[in-house]
Amino acid sequence: DILLSGATSEIMVTAPESRGVVSASTVVNTSDITEIFDLREIVRYSPYIAKEGVIKSDDNMQGVLLKGVDSLYDCNFFKEHLVEGTLPRLTGEPRSKDVIISSRVARSMDLHLGDRIEMVFIDGESGLLRDRFSISGIFDTGLDIVDNILVISDIRNLKRFYPKDADRVTGYEVWIDGKADKRATADRLNRDFVDLYLSTEINVEAFTSEQIYPHLYGWLATHDVNALFITGLMIVVALLNMTTALLIIVLERQRMIGELRALGMS
């Protein structure tokens, strides 16, 4: 749970049909939405654009998810898991074409720090889009759903997919205070989003990480049950061993106990 929340966020706000994952549906990055994030429980939020693509080389191809983030994005998680290089620059001009990739993708594509890569994307209007990036860093989180596909870059590199509407984004990542209940926070956001839709017809919905990755959390819950079962079994075995050891000690001292009783001891 800690790893997954660090790699994404506790709450994702996207179009309802997207259900927190990448899809063709986008939302408008507007102050009508961001003003709703002004809650005590929310410590940070960041818009992002994500696009599925392929890293292409002369000998190999690898499907990835290019995720564009801005300077509001919480990069501490990836900074802690960098094994080489640095994070991409997310501010300043000209915009950076740097990306960070996982060590798993780097090994499968035989890529190294500083290499230039070509990525190919499918665009609904203009067909194939190509772009080139430079690898500024390599990370390793140990989380398969992140290390297998995720590539991170400046959000400005992905705005080219919406040339007619630069305010379109895939969604928002929302980080909350560690003591706050993310389910309750998501429910509160959704109540405000309903009012927003009725007044402006802007349609968004908040999803918790448990709703987005139910299979992963179900797997973790199964491990919790297994841990409880194994712990209970260990306690039972330990009690049986202690009882058996005490019984053996008493039986071995049976003759001495008889002699002491004969001498008048209780």
Secondary structure by P-SEA (a helix, b strand, c coil): caaaaaacccccccccccccccccbbbbbcaaaaaaaccccccccccbbbbbbbbccccbbbbbbbbbbcccccaaaaaaaccccccccccccccccbbbbcaaaaaaacccccbbbbbbbbbccccbbbbbbbbcccccccccccccbbbbccccccccccccccccccbbbbbccccccaaaaaaaaaaaaaaaaaaccbbbbbbccccccaaaaaaaaaaaaaaaaaaaaaaaaaaaaaaaaaaaaaaaaaaaaaaaaaaccc
